[in-house]
Amino acid sequence: MTNELEQMRDQIALLRRKLDKEAIVNERLLRRAMHDKVRGITRDNRAMMIVGGLATPYMAITFNYLGMSLAFCIASCLIMIVSIAATWWGQRDLHADELLDGDVVSVGKKVLRLKQMNDRWLWYAIPMLLLWLGWLFWEAYQQIGGTPLFNGFVTGSIVGLIAGGVIGGKVRYRTQRRAREVLAHIEELTRE
């Protein structure tokens, strides 16, 4: 009886060691998954900032060439700069490598801040975009209104707006989805 009891204790101890190893592996896998998601978020944001940085001088030169007012050119560039700054501000302290060995709770707070900022940003960006579009069409009408060129300009602008909206919407949705997944993983890790 004592021998059987001793064997059962050894088996339980072996099982506990295996479970501990599995928990460590699961935690590493979760940390790696979160790392990859945060890295994807920062990569997408950097790409958007680069595109915005390249688009700003292009807009200024193009709008100036088309004869649009200096005020419109400056306002357009300022809107783009504010958008780039807001993107940078949202992710300024978010580093994917902190998830591998660092404190996941602090990274979770940063991801939550980014997610909330992205949600709030729409309340500013959409009205700003609508005002800018109205001003753009008014500027174009002042230059080429009543001509077939104006109709082409409006059509091209609407097509560009739809394409930009689809691309921006997909990037935003992907960023928010990744942020939700990271927060869910962090909640799972801290629950254990």
Stockholm file with secondary structure:
# STOCKHOLM 1.0

chainA/1-192         MTNELEQMRDQIALLRRKLDKEAIVNERLLRRAMHDKVRGITRDNRAMMIVGGLATPYMAITFNYLGMSLAFCIASCLIMIVSIAATWWGQRDLHADELLDGDVVSVGKKVLRLKQMNDRWLWYAIPMLLLWLGWLFWEAYQQIGGTPLFNGFVTGSIVGLIAGGVIGGKVRYRTQRRAREVLAHIEELTRE
#=GR chainA/1-192 SS CHHHHHHHHHHHHHHHHHHHHHHHHHHHHHHHHHHHHHHHHHHHHHHHHHHHHHHHHHHHHHHHHTTCCHHHHHHHHHHHHHHHHHHHHHHTTCCTTHHHHSCHHHHHHHHHHHHHHHHHHHHHHHHHHHHHHHHHHHHHHHHHTTSHHHHHHHHHHHHHHHHHHHHHHHHHHHHHHHHHHHHHHHHHHHHC
#=GC SS_cons         CHHHHHHHHHHHHHHHHHHHHHHHHHHHHHHHHHHHHHHHHHHHHHHHHHHHHHHHHHHHHHHHHTTCCHHHHHHHHHHHHHHHHHHHHHHTTCCTTHHHHSCHHHHHHHHHHHHHHHHHHHHHHHHHHHHHHHHHHHHHHHHHTTSHHHHHHHHHHHHHHHHHHHHHHHHHHHHHHHHHHHHHHHHHHHHC
//
